[in-house]
Amino acid sequence: MNLRSVDLNLLVVLDALLDEAHVSRAGERVGLSQPAMSSALERCRHLFSDRLLERGGGGMVLTPKAQALAGPIKEVLAGMAALLDRAEPDLHAIRQTVRVVMADLPAVAIGAALQRRLARTAPGITVAVMPWHGAAAALEGLGRGGVDLAVSVFPSVDSDFTRRELLQERYRVAMRRDHPAAAAFDLDRWLAYPHVLVSGRGDTRGPLDEALTRIGRTRHVGMVVPSFVMVPPLLTESDMIGLLPSRCLPERVRGEIVAFEPPIAVEGFPLHCAWHKRRAGDPAVQHVARLIEELVAALPA
């Protein structure tokens, strides 16, 4: 094919169409009217000899060829952007949204500081924090291009991704300062009171329960909640006890809550920041990644 006969702007249009699967929304994203977007779709269909988008399931769906094209098109656009941005970027001139998958914590812990830092260094960057549904879903979002950065625990990633360790987290047992178990805390007192468990799936057992079973002990889970943010208020207003990552205790309640080392060994975990290699040359994404790394590392343990 003679590239001189190809309008490369169509790749930008097609990238939006494949992401949105909706002509009007894709048009809003790239600044084209609905008729202009429909015309561009027809040109893309001719270029790739495929329908690309078809009606089905109450909306538009991608054809198999369109699904296969989605990733390579993002790679080409990322390469073009990297080629054009070889000069040192002017962060103050950037107008871009960076989409970050992150659990409620550390999002709550660093959110305000991240916005303040961006206001000084890159005021045109908007960070969109997207809900965390597990490491696998986060990597899928990075691979598909709907996510720019992900903060999670990633035991391993393949060569298409970059992963950086932000910190090593450890668990602490937390309860209100005047809790009956706080005076002489030990294993028996820990297990004598109901526990609050954090699980996005509503699980009533976790790795701690397996460890307790191995030593012939059990605990009573009094409540399961989907978010670490919900735990501190529950602890200060009840006899429940929580097992939390140490950095999940916000400053505003640290005076009301005491924390102890677990009476049995509880393995901690590393927290990572990851992105797809196509975002390696994106100055906005990399700037946000650097700020997240600095702010998470500075969280008090």
Rosetta silent file (secondary structure, phi, psi, omega in degrees, C-alpha in Angstrom):
SEQUENCE: MNLRSVDLNLLVVLDALLDEAHVSRAGERVGLSQPAMSSALERCRHLFSDRLLERGGGGMVLTPKAQALAGPIKEVLAGMAALLDRAEPDLHAIRQTVRVVMADLPAVAIGAALQRRLARTAPGITVAVMPWHGAAAALEGLGRGGVDLAVSVFPSVDSDFTRRELLQERYRVAMRRDHPAAAAFDLDRWLAYPHVLVSGRGDTRGPLDEALTRIGRTRHVGMVVPSFVMVPPLLTESDMIGLLPSRCLPERVRGEIVAFEPPIAVEGFPLHCAWHKRRAGDPAVQHVARLIEELVAALPA
SCORE:     score description
SCORE:     0.000 S_00000001
   1 L     0.000  139.037  177.862    0.000    0.000    0.000 S_00000001
   2 L   -84.392  110.812 -176.868    1.185    3.506   -0.840 S_00000001
   3 H   -63.178  -24.290  179.916    1.179    5.426    2.458 S_00000001
   4 H   -64.718  -20.040  179.871    0.975    8.725    0.592 S_00000001
   5 H   -91.612    0.330 -176.102   -2.579    7.830   -0.335 S_00000001
   6 L  -106.318  129.931  173.859   -3.584    7.167    3.297 S_00000001
   7 L   -83.720  105.372 -175.921   -4.905    9.863    5.622 S_00000001
   8 L   -67.564  -15.919  175.026   -3.197    8.934    8.902 S_00000001
   9 H   -62.774  -22.488  178.234   -5.730   11.048   10.798 S_00000001
  10 H   -62.815  -28.070  178.689   -8.118    8.171   10.180 S_00000001
  11 H   -66.355  -37.058  176.736   -6.143    6.130   12.712 S_00000001
  12 H   -64.293  -44.054  178.750   -6.973    8.685   15.401 S_00000001
  13 H   -63.247  -45.666 -177.373  -10.629    8.522   14.416 S_00000001
  14 H   -66.453  -36.963  177.059  -10.652    4.739   14.307 S_00000001
  15 H   -58.321  -44.826  178.364   -8.955    4.492   17.711 S_00000001
  16 H   -65.340  -42.316  179.985  -11.782    6.549   19.220 S_00000001
  17 H   -62.310  -41.814 -178.455  -14.448    4.541   17.379 S_00000001
  18 H   -71.465  -32.349  176.274  -13.037    1.224   18.569 S_00000001
  19 H   -69.766  -45.007 -172.336  -12.769    2.471   22.158 S_00000001
  20 H   -88.402  -28.843 -173.282  -16.262    3.960   22.300 S_00000001
  21 L    50.932   38.783 -177.073  -18.167    1.663   19.878 S_00000001
  22 L  -158.988  121.335 -172.487  -20.404    4.698   19.419 S_00000001
  23 H   -64.729  -45.739 -176.156  -20.178    7.222   16.586 S_00000001
  24 H   -67.285  -44.517 -179.853  -21.407   10.288   18.494 S_00000001
  25 H   -64.589  -38.942  177.936  -19.276    9.683   21.607 S_00000001
  26 H   -64.960  -37.719  178.020  -16.216    9.031   19.452 S_00000001
  27 H   -63.306  -41.854  177.602  -16.919   12.250   17.566 S_00000001
  28 H   -61.306  -36.748 -177.855  -17.069   14.238   20.813 S_00000001
  29 H   -66.514  -37.212 -176.631  -13.738   12.722   21.820 S_00000001
  30 H  -104.809    1.703  176.093  -11.919   13.817   18.630 S_00000001
  31 L    80.232   32.176  178.369  -13.886   17.010   17.974 S_00000001
  32 L  -118.550  149.948  176.852  -15.885   15.927   14.917 S_00000001
  33 L   -71.175  166.553  179.575  -19.596   16.195   14.257 S_00000001
  34 H   -62.885  -42.970  176.824  -21.730   13.076   13.966 S_00000001
  35 H   -62.885  -41.531 -179.976  -21.999   13.336   10.139 S_00000001
  36 H   -64.516  -36.581  179.874  -18.229   13.877    9.815 S_00000001
  37 H   -69.141  -39.774  177.767  -17.608   10.898   12.098 S_00000001
  38 H   -63.226  -39.849  177.302  -19.945    8.682   10.073 S_00000001
  39 H   -63.872  -41.636  179.099  -18.117    9.710    6.915 S_00000001
  40 H   -64.787  -36.755  177.687  -14.768    8.914    8.547 S_00000001
  41 H   -62.193  -41.322  178.807  -16.078    5.502    9.587 S_00000001
  42 H   -63.124  -38.512  178.265  -16.991    4.743    5.987 S_00000001
  43 H   -67.451  -37.279  176.968  -13.472    5.696    4.887 S_00000001
  44 H   -65.061  -39.512  178.085  -12.005    3.445    7.589 S_00000001
  45 H   -61.465  -41.377  178.896  -14.203    0.591    6.378 S_00000001
  46 H   -67.719  -40.556 -178.211  -12.893    1.089    2.850 S_00000001
  47 H   -62.984  -40.629 -175.153   -9.289    1.331    4.061 S_00000001
  48 H  -102.679    3.228  177.865   -9.450   -1.913    6.040 S_00000001
  49 L    52.067   48.610 -178.125  -11.981   -3.733    3.823 S_00000001
  50 L  -158.086  152.437  179.044  -14.163   -4.540    6.817 S_00000001
  51 L   -67.467  -30.463  177.069  -17.354   -3.258    8.444 S_00000001
  52 L    67.794  -57.062  176.165  -15.392   -2.632   11.703 S_00000001
  53 E  -124.076  132.632  179.756  -18.538   -1.608   13.633 S_00000001
  54 E  -133.498  155.576  178.103  -21.899   -3.314   13.227 S_00000001
  55 E   -75.763  139.921  178.917  -25.240   -3.005   14.951 S_00000001
  56 E   172.944  146.243  177.522  -25.977   -5.666   17.530 S_00000001
  57 L    62.417   32.480  178.526  -26.960   -6.148   21.151 S_00000001
  58 L    82.289    7.540  179.968  -28.733   -2.806   21.389 S_00000001
  59 E  -166.801 -154.889  178.199  -25.771   -0.820   20.092 S_00000001
  60 E   -97.690  140.911  177.424  -22.652   -1.047   17.967 S_00000001
  61 E  -126.812  152.035  179.753  -20.256   -3.988   18.301 S_00000001
  62 E   -80.463  137.991  172.383  -16.745   -4.487   16.980 S_00000001
  63 L   -72.162  163.628  176.670  -16.159   -7.027   14.238 S_00000001
  64 H   -55.324  -38.468  179.028  -13.419   -9.620   14.846 S_00000001
  65 H   -66.548  -38.896  178.307  -11.079   -7.666   12.569 S_00000001
  66 H   -62.962  -41.097  178.083  -11.770   -4.463   14.499 S_00000001
  67 H   -61.594  -38.433  179.752  -10.950   -6.218   17.760 S_00000001
  68 H   -70.785  -28.025 -178.401   -7.675   -7.396   16.255 S_00000001
  69 H   -80.251  -23.551 -170.330   -6.851   -3.874   15.030 S_00000001
  70 H   -56.017  -50.424 -178.998   -7.481   -2.092   18.343 S_00000001
  71 H   -64.873  -52.094  179.320   -4.148   -2.896   19.969 S_00000001
  72 H   -58.038  -36.230  178.717   -1.898   -2.341   16.924 S_00000001
  73 H   -64.561  -41.488  177.239   -3.542    1.019   16.192 S_00000001
  74 H   -63.715  -36.277  177.988   -2.800    2.206   19.719 S_00000001
  75 H   -63.337  -44.867 -179.486    0.805    1.038   19.279 S_00000001
  76 H   -63.139  -45.096 -179.541    1.154    3.021   16.036 S_00000001
  77 H   -64.622  -38.899  177.707   -0.349    6.172   17.579 S_00000001
  78 H   -64.780  -39.329  178.358    1.881    5.861   20.648 S_00000001
  79 H   -65.786  -39.786  177.526    4.924    5.493   18.404 S_00000001
  80 H   -64.560  -41.332  179.467    3.953    8.558   16.397 S_00000001
  81 H   -63.793  -41.559  179.744    3.431   10.561   19.590 S_00000001
  82 H   -64.457  -37.942  179.902    6.832    9.481   20.928 S_00000001
  83 H   -65.360  -39.816 -177.385    8.471   10.475   17.630 S_00000001
  84 H   -79.614  -17.451 -175.343    6.882   13.925   17.703 S_00000001
  85 L  -107.525   28.067 -179.139    7.613   14.478   21.403 S_00000001
  86 L   -66.645  -25.233  175.170   11.352   13.870   21.428 S_00000001
  87 L   -70.577  154.519  178.306   11.902   17.430   22.608 S_00000001
  88 L   -57.564  123.287 -174.543   11.665   18.053   26.366 S_00000001
  89 L   -71.649  146.437  172.772    7.925   18.392   27.020 S_00000001
  90 L   -92.842   99.279 -174.724    6.451   21.585   28.411 S_00000001
  91 H   -61.475  -31.400  179.946    4.316   20.134   31.199 S_00000001
  92 H   -68.965  -20.113 -178.713    2.486   23.431   31.672 S_00000001
  93 H   -90.352   -9.932 -175.960    1.299   23.281   28.056 S_00000001
  94 L   -74.378  134.863  171.867   -0.172   19.768   28.289 S_00000001
  95 L  -124.506  100.457 -170.827   -3.955   19.418   28.287 S_00000001
  96 E  -156.543  148.019  172.123   -4.650   15.745   28.923 S_00000001
  97 E  -100.838  128.298  176.942   -6.607   13.326   31.102 S_00000001
  98 E  -109.410  119.917 -175.576   -4.592   10.527   32.700 S_00000001
  99 E   -94.956  122.823 -173.927   -6.734    7.573   33.757 S_00000001
 100 E  -123.318  121.484  171.388   -5.487    5.772   36.865 S_00000001
 101 E   -85.566  124.547 -176.867   -6.883    2.551   38.327 S_00000001
 102 E  -156.123  139.531  175.951   -6.304    2.673   42.059 S_00000001
 103 L   -66.357  166.175 -178.090   -7.998    1.254   45.149 S_00000001
 104 H   -56.250  -36.880  168.604   -9.673    3.673   47.573 S_00000001
 105 H  -118.513  119.448   26.132   -6.488    3.523   49.564 S_00000001
 106 H   -92.513    4.052 -175.598   -3.986    4.839   48.563 S_00000001
 107 H   -55.441  -45.073  179.513   -6.266    7.077   46.442 S_00000001
 108 H   -64.936  -37.727 -174.872   -7.728    8.780   49.531 S_00000001
 109 H   -69.782  -33.237 -174.613   -4.298    9.072   51.131 S_00000001
 110 H  -113.855   -6.200 -172.000   -2.558   10.791   48.208 S_00000001
 111 H   -56.149  -50.763 -177.140   -5.408   12.314   46.191 S_00000001
 112 H   -65.317  -42.891  179.541   -5.304   15.843   47.597 S_00000001
 113 H   -64.720  -37.115  178.681   -1.491   16.011   47.553 S_00000001
 114 H   -63.485  -43.145  179.981   -1.426   14.711   43.975 S_00000001
 115 H   -65.684  -38.965  179.367   -3.801   17.442   42.816 S_00000001
 116 H   -63.950  -41.978  179.368   -1.757   20.118   44.588 S_00000001
 117 H   -65.102  -40.656  179.064    1.444   18.903   42.952 S_00000001
 118 H   -67.201  -36.609  179.154   -0.197   18.827   39.527 S_00000001
 119 H   -59.764  -31.262  179.773   -1.601   22.336   40.025 S_00000001
 120 H   -85.489  -38.869 -169.752    1.978   23.565   40.395 S_00000001
 121 H  -100.680  -31.420 -177.279    3.765   21.425   37.820 S_00000001
 122 L  -153.082   72.232 -171.881    1.195   20.506   35.128 S_00000001
 123 L   -64.645  -16.027  179.353   -2.115   22.326   35.715 S_00000001
 124 L   -87.301   -1.514  178.754   -3.611   21.080   32.439 S_00000001
 125 E   -90.530  128.201  173.669   -3.431   17.412   33.469 S_00000001
 126 E  -107.443  126.716  175.907   -6.614   15.905   34.889 S_00000001
 127 E   -96.145  121.259  175.830   -6.298   12.657   36.819 S_00000001
 128 E  -103.623  108.358  179.315   -9.341   10.401   36.524 S_00000001
 129 E   -83.330  122.204 -176.646   -9.258    7.786   39.296 S_00000001
 130 E  -106.995  149.922 -174.321  -11.050    4.672   38.104 S_00000001
 131 L   -64.789  145.288 -179.982  -12.372    1.894   40.373 S_00000001
 132 L   -92.279  125.531  178.831  -10.114   -1.016   41.219 S_00000001
 133 L  -123.001   27.077  179.755  -11.535   -4.475   40.464 S_00000001
 134 L   109.221  158.835 -176.193   -8.389   -6.542   40.978 S_00000001
 135 H   -63.443  -40.287 -178.145   -4.953   -6.799   39.410 S_00000001
 136 H   -62.185  -44.251  179.587   -6.112   -8.881   36.429 S_00000001
 137 H   -66.308  -35.486  179.096   -8.771   -6.343   35.465 S_00000001
 138 H   -64.576  -44.875  178.615   -6.259   -3.497   35.896 S_00000001
 139 H   -64.458  -37.242  177.861   -3.769   -5.161   33.527 S_00000001
 140 H   -62.665  -41.668  177.959   -6.546   -5.817   31.022 S_00000001
 141 H   -63.478  -39.719  176.598   -7.447   -2.123   31.105 S_00000001
 142 H   -63.646  -42.250 -178.270   -3.818   -1.148   30.530 S_00000001
 143 H   -66.916  -37.437 -178.484   -3.559   -3.577   27.635 S_00000001
 144 H   -79.714  -16.747  178.503   -6.764   -2.386   25.966 S_00000001
 145 L    94.360    0.127  178.246   -5.791    1.252   26.362 S_00000001
 146 L   -80.143  -10.494 -179.431   -8.716    2.338   28.535 S_00000001
 147 L  -129.702  140.443  179.151   -6.345    2.825   31.477 S_00000001
 148 L   -97.220  -39.003 -179.299   -3.033    4.709   31.534 S_00000001
 149 E  -137.426  151.507  175.492   -1.661    3.755   34.967 S_00000001
 150 E  -138.560  131.545  175.994   -2.579    1.142   37.566 S_00000001
 151 E  -110.288  115.054 -174.550   -1.624    1.020   41.236 S_00000001
 152 E  -166.797 -175.790  171.891   -2.065   -2.488   42.603 S_00000001
 153 L   -96.108  113.339 -179.880   -0.250   -5.639   43.654 S_00000001
 154 L  -116.956   96.807 -179.691    1.127   -7.215   40.486 S_00000001
 155 L   -55.170  -35.137  177.383    3.014  -10.458   41.305 S_00000001
 156 L  -158.872  154.535  174.714    4.275  -10.526   37.719 S_00000001
 157 L  -137.879  155.195  179.695    3.692   -8.769   34.391 S_00000001
 158 L   -86.071 -177.451 -171.250    4.685   -9.712   30.861 S_00000001
 159 L   -68.651  -10.942  178.476    7.043   -7.796   28.605 S_00000001
 160 L   -78.305   -8.683 -174.419    4.290   -5.472   27.342 S_00000001
 161 E  -123.236  153.497  170.009    4.142   -3.743   30.739 S_00000001
 162 E  -109.512  134.291 -179.329    6.452   -1.809   33.027 S_00000001
 163 E  -128.219  128.821  176.102    6.068   -2.407   36.766 S_00000001
 164 E  -121.993  136.761  177.485    7.679   -0.382   39.549 S_00000001
 165 E   -79.992  128.536  179.877    7.520   -1.193   43.244 S_00000001
 166 E   -91.559  -39.644 -178.976    6.204    1.725   45.290 S_00000001
 167 E  -168.278  166.778  170.592    6.539    0.265   48.785 S_00000001
 168 E  -107.657  121.962 -176.874    6.469   -2.854   50.930 S_00000001
 169 E  -101.480  148.930  175.364    3.376   -2.975   53.101 S_00000001
 170 L  -129.062  159.995 -177.795    2.883   -4.870   56.362 S_00000001
 171 E   -95.730  145.967  173.974   -0.243   -5.681   58.359 S_00000001
 172 E  -129.989  149.907  173.431   -1.183   -4.320   61.763 S_00000001
 173 E   -89.530  125.426 -174.802   -4.005   -5.264   64.124 S_00000001
 174 E  -122.679  144.160  177.289   -6.106   -2.167   64.808 S_00000001
 175 E  -157.347  167.644  178.767   -8.813   -1.371   67.370 S_00000001
 176 E   -66.607  153.437 -171.492  -10.131    1.647   69.242 S_00000001
 177 L   -60.409  -35.535 -178.462   -7.803    2.964   71.938 S_00000001
 178 L   -98.338   24.276  179.238  -10.093    1.987   74.844 S_00000001
 179 L   -64.495  142.801  179.735  -10.917   -1.457   73.447 S_00000001
 180 L   -58.977  -26.076 -178.544  -11.068   -4.212   76.112 S_00000001
 181 L   -84.529   -7.816 -173.160   -8.413   -6.192   74.206 S_00000001
 182 L   -77.807  -24.681 -173.853   -5.936   -3.307   74.094 S_00000001
 183 L   -64.372  -42.934  179.924   -4.765   -3.473   77.717 S_00000001
 184 L  -140.992   70.360 -171.460   -2.916   -6.787   77.381 S_00000001
 185 L   -67.811  131.548  173.828   -3.165   -7.695   73.723 S_00000001
 186 L  -154.871 -174.729 -176.354   -2.395  -11.284   72.734 S_00000001
 187 H   -60.456  -44.705 -177.172   -3.741  -14.041   70.476 S_00000001
 188 H   -63.785  -42.542  179.720   -6.599  -15.011   72.791 S_00000001
 189 H   -68.362  -35.401  177.937   -7.797  -11.431   73.192 S_00000001
 190 H   -59.915  -42.639 -175.265   -7.493  -10.884   69.446 S_00000001
 191 H   -87.290   -4.255 -178.173   -9.751  -13.829   68.708 S_00000001
 192 L   -82.465   -9.809 -175.739  -12.232  -13.087   71.492 S_00000001
 193 L  -122.716  155.573 -179.298  -13.795  -10.199   69.588 S_00000001
 194 L   -67.061  147.057 -179.596  -15.471   -9.921   66.161 S_00000001
 195 E  -107.288  150.175  170.826  -13.291   -8.961   63.213 S_00000001
 196 E  -103.398  129.159 -176.324  -14.045   -6.674   60.278 S_00000001
 197 E  -114.417  136.555  177.658  -12.877   -8.135   56.957 S_00000001
 198 E   -99.087  121.474  177.770  -12.323   -6.169   53.741 S_00000001
 199 L  -153.906  123.239  176.768  -13.417   -7.997   50.584 S_00000001
 200 L   -71.664  -14.850 -179.601  -14.773   -6.573   47.352 S_00000001
 201 L  -103.627    0.924 -179.792  -16.406   -9.944   46.639 S_00000001
 202 L    78.993   18.327  178.444  -18.072  -10.369   50.023 S_00000001
 203 L   -63.976  142.663  177.588  -15.779  -13.227   51.091 S_00000001
 204 L  -104.251    1.711  175.851  -16.043  -14.175   54.753 S_00000001
 205 L  -133.615  151.651  178.349  -12.678  -15.934   54.845 S_00000001
 206 L  -143.158 -173.398  179.889   -9.213  -14.827   53.857 S_00000001
 207 H   -57.003  -31.913  178.520   -5.574  -15.946   54.086 S_00000001
 208 H   -61.874  -38.400 -179.774   -5.570  -15.171   57.815 S_00000001
 209 H   -64.756  -35.643  176.550   -8.271  -17.784   58.390 S_00000001
 210 H   -65.404  -40.830  178.917   -6.138  -20.406   56.667 S_00000001
 211 H   -65.129  -39.316  178.021   -3.202  -19.477   58.914 S_00000001
 212 H   -66.293  -38.793  178.796   -5.399  -19.736   62.016 S_00000001
 213 H   -59.361  -37.432 -178.456   -6.716  -23.126   60.916 S_00000001
 214 H   -65.220  -22.771  177.815   -3.138  -24.421   60.749 S_00000001
 215 L  -107.366   14.684  175.191   -2.691  -23.685   64.456 S_00000001
 216 L    75.778   26.194 -179.447   -6.129  -24.990   65.404 S_00000001
 217 L  -124.379  162.677  177.172   -7.797  -21.601   65.951 S_00000001
 218 L  -139.291  165.182  173.848  -10.637  -19.679   64.324 S_00000001
 219 L  -128.370  161.975  174.357  -11.991  -16.128   64.390 S_00000001
 220 L  -104.786  121.502  176.191  -15.473  -14.660   64.091 S_00000001
 221 E   -88.318  111.817 -177.611  -15.939  -12.201   61.240 S_00000001
 222 E   -81.761  -27.857 -178.843  -18.530   -9.729   62.458 S_00000001
 223 E  -156.416  143.251  174.031  -18.738   -7.657   59.278 S_00000001
 224 E  -115.404  128.885  179.380  -17.446   -7.708   55.706 S_00000001
 225 E  -127.550  155.418 -175.762  -16.994   -4.373   53.911 S_00000001
 226 L   -86.154   -3.992 -169.726  -15.766   -3.610   50.376 S_00000001
 227 L  -143.604  137.974  175.261  -13.400   -0.784   51.277 S_00000001
 228 H   -65.002  -26.865  179.591  -10.555   -0.060   53.699 S_00000001
 229 H   -60.984  -29.931 -177.749  -11.910    3.500   53.976 S_00000001
 230 H   -76.719  -16.261 -169.907  -14.940    2.109   55.819 S_00000001
 231 H   -72.747  -50.009 -176.094  -12.895    0.334   58.485 S_00000001
 232 H   -53.883  -45.013  177.239  -11.602    3.106   60.817 S_00000001
 233 H   -61.272  -34.806  178.285  -15.087    4.480   61.662 S_00000001
 234 H   -66.015  -38.015 -179.676  -16.270    0.936   62.388 S_00000001
 235 H   -68.547  -40.616 -176.114  -13.354    0.356   64.732 S_00000001
 236 H   -72.590  -16.742 -174.797  -13.838    3.587   66.681 S_00000001
 237 L  -116.463   15.029 -178.923  -17.542    2.902   67.250 S_00000001
 238 L  -154.330  179.820  174.751  -17.565   -0.835   68.070 S_00000001
 239 L   -93.150    9.643  179.133  -15.631   -3.707   69.636 S_00000001
 240 L   -70.423  155.150 -179.601  -14.627   -5.000   66.215 S_00000001
 241 E  -122.692  141.522 -179.792  -10.944   -5.495   65.398 S_00000001
 242 E  -118.790  148.826  170.498   -9.351   -5.015   62.000 S_00000001
 243 E  -109.606  108.614 -169.682   -6.285   -6.417   60.278 S_00000001
 244 E  -127.140  148.841  165.496   -5.139   -3.588   58.045 S_00000001
 245 E   -56.702  140.861 -171.175   -2.153   -2.565   55.942 S_00000001
 246 H   -59.056  -30.543 -177.073   -0.270   -0.134   58.155 S_00000001
 247 H   -85.898    7.753  178.932   -0.779    2.810   55.804 S_00000001
 248 H   -92.120    6.626  176.176   -4.554    2.387   55.833 S_00000001
 249 L   -99.180  105.294 -177.585   -4.914    4.272   59.105 S_00000001
 250 L   -66.878  154.388 -177.144   -5.569    7.913   58.208 S_00000001
 251 H   -57.470  -35.593 -172.778   -3.965   10.648   60.301 S_00000001
 252 H   -66.969  -18.706 -179.769   -7.333   11.965   61.500 S_00000001
 253 H  -115.453    3.062 -176.516   -8.098    8.745   63.476 S_00000001
 254 L   -62.652  -28.586  177.704   -4.613    7.715   64.557 S_00000001
 255 L   -74.786  -20.500 -178.406   -5.203    9.215   67.982 S_00000001
 256 L   -93.769  -12.672 -173.714   -8.384    7.181   68.414 S_00000001
 257 E  -123.411  141.056  172.841   -6.963    3.839   67.276 S_00000001
 258 E  -110.730  150.947 -177.758   -4.115    1.697   68.557 S_00000001
 259 E  -130.311  142.384 -178.917   -2.265   -0.817   66.397 S_00000001
 260 E  -128.742  157.724  170.445   -0.341   -3.958   67.311 S_00000001
 261 L   -68.166  139.627  178.129    1.812   -6.475   65.529 S_00000001
 262 L   -58.619  140.856 -179.859   -0.273   -9.560   64.646 S_00000001
 263 L   -68.986  -16.442  173.790    0.164  -12.356   67.222 S_00000001
 264 L  -124.108  160.506 -177.656    0.852  -14.794   64.368 S_00000001
 265 L   -64.879  126.061  176.217    2.957  -14.269   61.249 S_00000001
 266 L  -126.873  116.738 -175.907    0.993  -12.430   58.541 S_00000001
 267 L   -70.513  135.744  175.566    2.809  -11.895   55.263 S_00000001
 268 L   -82.288 -160.949 -176.802    2.826   -8.364   53.855 S_00000001
 269 E  -157.077  155.385  173.023    2.813   -7.375   50.207 S_00000001
 270 E   -89.832  149.428  173.084    4.446   -4.987   47.715 S_00000001
 271 E  -110.672  133.394 -175.144    2.447   -2.226   46.036 S_00000001
 272 E  -119.861  160.345  166.393    3.267   -1.483   42.396 S_00000001
 273 E  -119.150  133.795 -175.942    2.571    1.097   39.732 S_00000001
 274 E  -136.591  154.002  174.446    2.321   -0.276   36.189 S_00000001
 275 E  -150.989  160.316  176.775    1.707    0.956   32.649 S_00000001
 276 E   -77.326  150.302 -176.451    1.722   -0.448   29.143 S_00000001
 277 H   -60.381  -22.779  178.777    4.893    0.102   27.129 S_00000001
 278 H   -68.606  -16.082  178.733    2.948    2.299   24.700 S_00000001
 279 H   -95.787    3.261 -176.980    2.681    4.867   27.533 S_00000001
 280 L   -63.483  -30.760 -179.139    6.437    4.909   28.188 S_00000001
 281 L  -100.951   10.479 -178.847    6.900    8.017   26.032 S_00000001
 282 L   -88.428  110.080 -173.804    3.767    9.854   27.167 S_00000001
 283 H   -63.262  -34.858 -179.947    5.012   12.831   29.245 S_00000001
 284 H   -66.943  -47.212 -179.482    1.701   13.356   31.060 S_00000001
 285 H   -62.407  -44.231 -178.410    1.393    9.708   32.073 S_00000001
 286 H   -68.625  -33.408  177.054    5.014    9.496   33.162 S_00000001
 287 H   -65.487  -44.909  178.390    4.751   12.735   35.153 S_00000001
 288 H   -63.723  -39.788  179.036    1.710   11.423   37.038 S_00000001
 289 H   -61.054  -42.305  179.273    3.495    8.099   37.603 S_00000001
 290 H   -64.135  -41.491  179.655    6.479    9.902   39.143 S_00000001
 291 H   -65.696  -42.579  177.953    4.249   11.946   41.437 S_00000001
 292 H   -60.396  -44.118  179.745    2.326    8.864   42.569 S_00000001
 293 H   -58.785  -46.501 -179.053    5.606    7.076   43.302 S_00000001
 294 H   -64.569  -43.417 -175.263    6.882    9.976   45.409 S_00000001
 295 H   -72.400  -40.003  178.721    3.638   10.480   47.322 S_00000001
 296 H   -66.164  -41.135 -179.701    2.988    6.800   48.054 S_00000001
 297 H   -62.899  -26.779 -177.028    6.565    6.299   49.245 S_00000001
 298 L   -87.700   -3.201 -179.376    6.111    9.208   51.677 S_00000001
 299 L   -63.567  136.757  179.177    2.988    7.779   53.348 S_00000001
 300 L   -69.596  136.438 -179.578    3.554    7.178   57.087 S_00000001
 301 L   -80.983    0.000    0.000    3.705    3.494   58.020 S_00000001
